[in-house]
Amino acid sequence: MGEENKKKFSWFWRWFLNNQVVTALLIVLLVLLIILTFTKVSYLFEPVGQFLAVVGLPIILSAILYYLLNPVVDYLEKKKVPRVVSIILVFILIVLLLIWGIVALIPRIQEQVLSFANNFSSYANTLNNMIDEITSHPIFGELSTQLDEIGQQISSSIGSIVQNISQTTFRGLGNIVSTVATIVVAIVTMPFILFYLLKDGKRLADYFLKFLPTKWRQPTYSVLSEMNQQVSSYIRGQLTVAFLVAVMFIIGFTIVGLDYAVTLGILAGFLNLIPYLGSFLAMIPAVFIALVISPFMLVKVIIVFIIEQTIEGRFVSPLILGSQLAIHPVTILLVLLTSGRLFGVVGVILGVPVYAAAKVVISHIFDWYRSISSLYQEEPETDTQSDKEIKE
């Protein structure tokens, strides 16, 4: 009898351990317990959070510029130019581009932004008159009352938003001052961090691996290399595509004679850093201005948008970006929505590369777990009756 109970218990224990659902639930439970523990002692990590808030921005900016400039420095080094000299030449080029932007580009953008701000009230009145003309048509007679109510609600909402902003402006002066101070610190410290990243960045992985046990070094190096490849190719590709999109929009808007072409083009390039949604968001102000000018201008702007999307979708993005991330578009949209809700604009811009890096780590952890677990071992194939007859 004792032997029978022992067999039953042994069978139950083997089933419990080898059941995938039970194992998954145990892992989820452990993760939740770890998260709960961290929330209970979160005050211990406040100094770390404050430190990261100070150094996070310059490190992120330096890392982005490192991925963008490192291929140039490597190319110059291959041409027998010393690495330090290559970095100094790249820095001189960046300074010259900044001087050109301050002298030539920024005044043009400032002029266009001030002009748009001064003409905004007339643009809004023109757009309201156009909407009134459309809604006064007999076809929209039944909907005119509802449209008026919607317009009043929008106006009251805008009024309340402006009132809230005016009320909280003085309250947020402290946050504004701290934000400005953080940006100034980032601008001052970023060149130094970038210099040492370009100089010694390739040795960082080897330096950190020294602190790991010997058996962990090779797998960790593989994970870091893959993460570096994913993130670097994404950042370089997105920045290159964004620059080309800005140039295409500036040229297109200038050709059709749209006002504020330079500002709208630069805005389109910046918004293009948001995958799938950026170009459409950039078209909103362009369509607004074109609609105010004339219906014919609206048609021309839409044609520019179609041409730009065709060139970007068929040639630029496949050639530069390719499919190196191997992330489904729906997943990217979900990542953008989640990261944007949690971290704002920074989350929208950095959400996809962070997700790609996390995906690499999780994939390697899962591969390791699959190799040591018996849950994923293939069962030996059993011969069917027909196979047995053939063998006989």
C-alpha positions in Angstrom: 0.0 0.0 0.0 2.8 2.4 0.9 4.5 1.6 -2.4 1.3 2.4 -4.3 0.9 5.8 -2.5 4.6 6.5 -3.3 4.0 5.8 -7.0 0.9 8.0 -7.1 2.7 10.8 -5.3 5.7 10.4 -7.7 3.4 10.5 -10.7 1.6 13.6 -9.4 4.9 15.4 -8.7 6.3 14.6 -12.1 3.1 15.9 -13.7 3.1 19.0 -11.6 6.7 19.9 -12.5 6.4 19.0 -16.2 3.2 20.8 -16.8 3.7 24.0 -18.9 0.7 25.8 -17.5 1.8 25.3 -13.9 5.3 26.4 -14.7 4.1 29.5 -16.4 1.9 30.4 -13.5 4.7 29.8 -11.0 7.0 32.2 -13.1 4.3 34.8 -13.2 3.7 34.5 -9.5 7.5 34.9 -8.8 7.7 38.0 -11.0 4.7 39.5 -9.3 6.2 38.8 -5.9 9.4 40.5 -6.9 7.5 43.5 -8.2 5.6 43.7 -4.9 8.8 43.5 -2.9 10.3 46.3 -4.9 7.2 48.5 -4.4 7.5 48.1 -0.7 11.2 49.2 -0.6 10.9 51.8 -3.4 12.1 54.6 -1.2 15.6 52.9 -1.2 15.8 53.5 -4.9 14.9 57.2 -4.8 18.5 58.4 -4.9 19.1 56.2 -7.9 16.1 57.7 -9.6 17.3 61.2 -8.9 20.7 60.4 -10.2 19.3 58.9 -13.4 17.1 62.0 -13.8 20.2 64.2 -13.9 22.5 62.0 -16.0 19.8 60.2 -18.1 19.2 62.9 -20.7 22.9 63.5 -21.6 23.6 59.8 -21.6 20.6 59.1 -24.0 21.6 62.0 -26.3 25.2 60.9 -26.3 24.2 57.3 -27.1 22.1 58.4 -30.0 24.9 60.5 -31.4 27.3 57.7 -30.8 25.4 55.3 -32.9 25.1 58.0 -35.6 28.7 59.1 -35.7 30.6 55.9 -34.8 30.5 54.6 -38.4 32.1 57.9 -39.6 34.8 57.6 -37.0 35.4 53.9 -37.9 35.6 54.8 -41.6 38.2 57.5 -40.9 40.2 55.2 -38.7 40.3 52.6 -41.5 41.8 55.3 -43.7 44.8 55.4 -41.3 43.5 58.5 -39.4 44.1 58.2 -35.7 40.8 57.7 -33.8 41.2 60.7 -31.6 41.9 62.9 -34.6 38.9 61.4 -36.3 36.7 62.3 -33.4 38.0 65.8 -33.3 37.3 66.2 -37.0 33.8 64.9 -36.5 33.3 67.4 -33.6 34.5 70.3 -35.8 32.1 69.3 -38.5 29.2 69.2 -36.0 30.2 72.7 -34.7 30.3 74.0 -38.3 26.8 72.6 -38.9 25.5 74.1 -35.7 26.9 77.5 -36.7 25.3 77.2 -40.1 22.0 76.3 -38.5 22.1 79.2 -36.0 23.0 81.7 -38.7 20.9 80.4 -41.6 18.2 78.0 -40.5 17.1 79.1 -37.0 16.3 82.7 -38.1 14.2 81.4 -41.0 12.3 79.0 -38.7 11.8 81.8 -36.1 10.4 84.1 -38.8 8.0 81.5 -40.1 6.8 80.6 -36.6 6.2 84.2 -35.6 4.4 84.8 -38.9 2.2 81.8 -38.3 1.4 83.0 -34.8 0.5 86.5 -36.0 -1.8 85.1 -38.8 -3.3 82.3 -36.7 -6.4 84.3 -35.8 -7.1 85.2 -39.5 -6.5 81.5 -40.4 -9.0 80.4 -37.8 -11.6 82.9 -39.0 -11.2 81.8 -42.6 -11.6 78.2 -41.6 -14.7 79.0 -39.6 -16.2 80.9 -42.5 -15.5 77.9 -44.8 -17.1 75.5 -42.3 -20.1 77.9 -42.0 -20.5 77.9 -45.8 -20.4 74.1 -45.9 -22.8 73.6 -43.0 -25.3 76.2 -44.4 -25.9 73.9 -47.4 -29.3 72.3 -47.4 -27.8 68.8 -47.3 -26.4 69.7 -43.8 -29.5 71.4 -42.6 -30.5 68.7 -40.3 -27.0 68.4 -38.9 -26.4 72.1 -38.4 -27.8 72.2 -34.9 -25.6 69.3 -33.8 -22.6 70.8 -35.5 -23.2 74.1 -33.7 -23.4 72.2 -30.4 -20.2 70.4 -31.1 -18.5 73.6 -32.0 -19.6 75.3 -28.8 -18.4 72.3 -26.8 -15.0 72.5 -28.5 -14.8 76.2 -27.9 -15.7 75.8 -24.2 -13.1 72.9 -23.9 -10.4 75.1 -25.5 -11.3 77.9 -23.1 -11.1 75.7 -20.1 -7.8 74.3 -21.3 -6.4 77.8 -21.7 -7.7 78.8 -18.3 -6.1 75.7 -16.7 -2.8 76.4 -18.4 -2.8 80.0 -17.2 -3.6 78.9 -13.7 -0.9 76.3 -13.5 1.8 78.4 -15.3 3.0 80.0 -12.1 2.7 76.8 -10.1 4.9 75.0 -12.6 7.7 77.6 -12.7 9.8 75.4 -10.4 9.4 72.5 -12.8 10.3 74.7 -15.7 13.4 76.0 -14.0 14.5 72.4 -13.1 13.8 71.3 -16.7 15.8 74.1 -18.1 18.6 73.3 -15.7 18.5 69.7 -16.7 18.7 70.6 -20.4 21.6 73.0 -19.8 23.5 70.3 -17.8 22.8 67.8 -20.7 24.1 70.2 -23.3 27.3 70.9 -21.3 28.1 67.3 -20.4 27.0 65.6 -23.5 30.1 66.4 -25.7 32.4 65.0 -23.0 30.4 61.8 -22.7 30.1 61.5 -26.5 33.9 61.9 -26.9 34.7 59.1 -24.5 32.0 56.9 -26.0 33.5 57.3 -29.4 37.0 56.8 -28.1 36.4 53.8 -25.8 32.9 52.6 -26.5 34.0 49.3 -28.1 35.8 48.4 -24.9 32.8 49.0 -22.6 31.4 45.5 -23.1 34.7 43.8 -22.3 35.1 46.0 -19.2 31.7 45.0 -17.8 32.1 41.3 -18.7 35.1 41.1 -16.3 32.8 41.3 -13.4 30.7 38.3 -14.5 31.5 34.6 -13.9 33.5 33.0 -16.6 30.7 30.8 -17.8 28.3 33.8 -18.2 30.7 35.9 -20.3 30.2 34.4 -23.7 26.3 34.3 -23.5 26.2 37.8 -22.1 28.5 39.1 -24.9 26.2 37.5 -27.5 23.2 39.2 -25.9 24.9 42.6 -25.7 26.2 42.3 -29.3 22.7 41.5 -30.6 21.2 44.3 -28.6 23.8 46.7 -29.9 23.2 45.7 -33.5 19.4 46.0 -33.2 19.5 49.4 -31.5 22.3 50.9 -33.6 20.7 49.9 -36.9 17.3 51.2 -35.8 18.6 54.6 -34.5 20.8 55.2 -37.5 18.1 54.1 -39.9 15.4 56.3 -38.3 17.5 59.4 -38.1 18.6 59.0 -41.8 15.0 58.4 -42.9 13.8 61.4 -40.8 16.4 63.7 -42.4 15.5 62.5 -45.9 11.7 63.0 -45.1 12.4 66.5 -43.9 14.3 67.3 -47.1 11.6 65.8 -49.4 8.8 67.8 -47.6 10.8 71.1 -47.7 11.4 70.6 -51.5 7.8 69.6 -52.2 6.2 72.4 -50.1 8.6 74.9 -51.7 7.7 73.8 -55.2 3.9 74.0 -54.7 4.4 77.4 -52.9 3.1 76.5 -49.5 3.8 79.0 -46.7 6.2 77.9 -43.9 7.7 75.2 -46.1 11.0 75.0 -44.1 9.3 74.8 -40.7 6.7 72.3 -41.8 9.4 70.1 -43.4 11.6 70.1 -40.3 8.5 69.3 -38.2 7.7 66.4 -40.5 11.2 65.0 -40.2 11.1 65.2 -36.4 7.7 63.6 -36.2 8.8 60.8 -38.6 10.9 59.4 -35.7 7.5 58.1 -34.6 7.0 54.9 -36.7 3.9 54.7 -38.9 2.2 57.7 -37.4 4.8 60.5 -37.8 4.2 61.5 -41.4 0.4 61.6 -40.9 0.7 63.8 -37.8 3.1 66.1 -39.8 0.4 66.5 -42.5 -2.2 68.0 -40.1 -0.6 71.5 -39.9 0.2 71.4 -43.6 -3.4 70.5 -44.5 -4.7 73.2 -42.2 -2.6 75.9 -43.9 -3.3 74.6 -47.4 -7.1 74.5 -46.7 -7.0 78.1 -45.5 -5.1 79.3 -48.6 -7.3 77.6 -51.3 -8.8 74.2 -52.3 -6.3 74.0 -55.1 -3.4 74.4 -52.6 -4.9 71.6 -50.6 -4.9 69.3 -53.6 -1.2 70.2 -54.3 -0.3 69.4 -50.7 -2.0 66.1 -50.8 -0.1 65.3 -54.0 3.2 66.2 -52.3 2.2 63.9 -49.4 1.3 61.0 -51.8 4.6 61.4 -53.6 6.6 61.5 -50.4 4.9 58.5 -48.9 5.5 56.5 -52.2 9.2 57.4 -52.2 9.6 56.7 -48.5 7.6 53.5 -48.5 9.0 52.0 -51.7 12.6 53.1 -51.7 13.9 55.0 -48.7 12.6 52.9 -45.8 13.2 49.5 -47.4 16.7 50.5 -48.4 17.8 52.1 -45.1 15.7 50.4 -42.5 14.9 47.0 -44.1 13.3 44.6 -41.6 16.1 44.4 -39.1 13.8 44.6 -36.1 11.4 41.9 -37.2 8.6 43.5 -35.2 5.0 43.3 -36.3 3.4 46.7 -37.1 0.6 46.1 -34.6 3.2 45.4 -31.9 4.9 48.7 -32.8 1.6 50.6 -32.5 0.9 49.0 -29.1 4.4 49.8 -27.9 4.0 53.4 -29.1 0.6 53.8 -27.3 1.9 52.3 -24.1 5.3 54.0 -23.9 3.7 57.3 -24.9 1.1 57.0 -22.2 3.8 56.2 -19.6 6.7 58.4 -20.6 5.3 61.0 -23.0 7.2 62.2 -26.1 10.4 60.5 -24.9 8.6 57.2 -24.6 7.2 57.5 -28.1 10.6 58.1 -29.6 12.6 55.6 -27.5 9.8 53.0 -27.0 10.6 50.9 -30.1 14.4 50.5 -29.6 13.9 49.8 -25.9 11.3 47.1 -26.8 13.8 45.7 -29.4 16.5 45.4 -26.8 14.2 43.9 -24.2 13.0 41.4 -26.9 16.6 40.2 -27.4 17.1 39.7 -23.7 13.8 37.8 -23.2 14.4 35.7 -26.3 17.8 34.5 -25.0 16.4 33.9 -21.5 13.6 31.8 -23.1 16.1 29.9 -25.2 18.2 29.1 -22.1 15.1 28.0 -20.2 14.0 25.8 -23.1 17.4 24.1 -23.2 17.5 23.2 -19.5 13.8 22.4 -19.1 12.2 19.1 -19.9 9.0 20.8 -20.9 10.2 21.4 -24.5 11.9 18.2 -25.2 10.6 16.4 -28.2 8.9 13.1 -27.6 10.3 10.1 -29.5 8.3 9.2 -32.5 6.3 6.0 -32.3 5.9 3.8 -35.3 2.4 3.5 -36.7 0.9 0.2 -37.7 1.6 0.9 -41.4 5.3 1.7 -40.6 5.6 -1.6 -38.7 4.1 -3.5 -41.7 6.6 -1.8 -44.1 9.5 -2.6 -41.8 8.4 -6.3 -41.6 
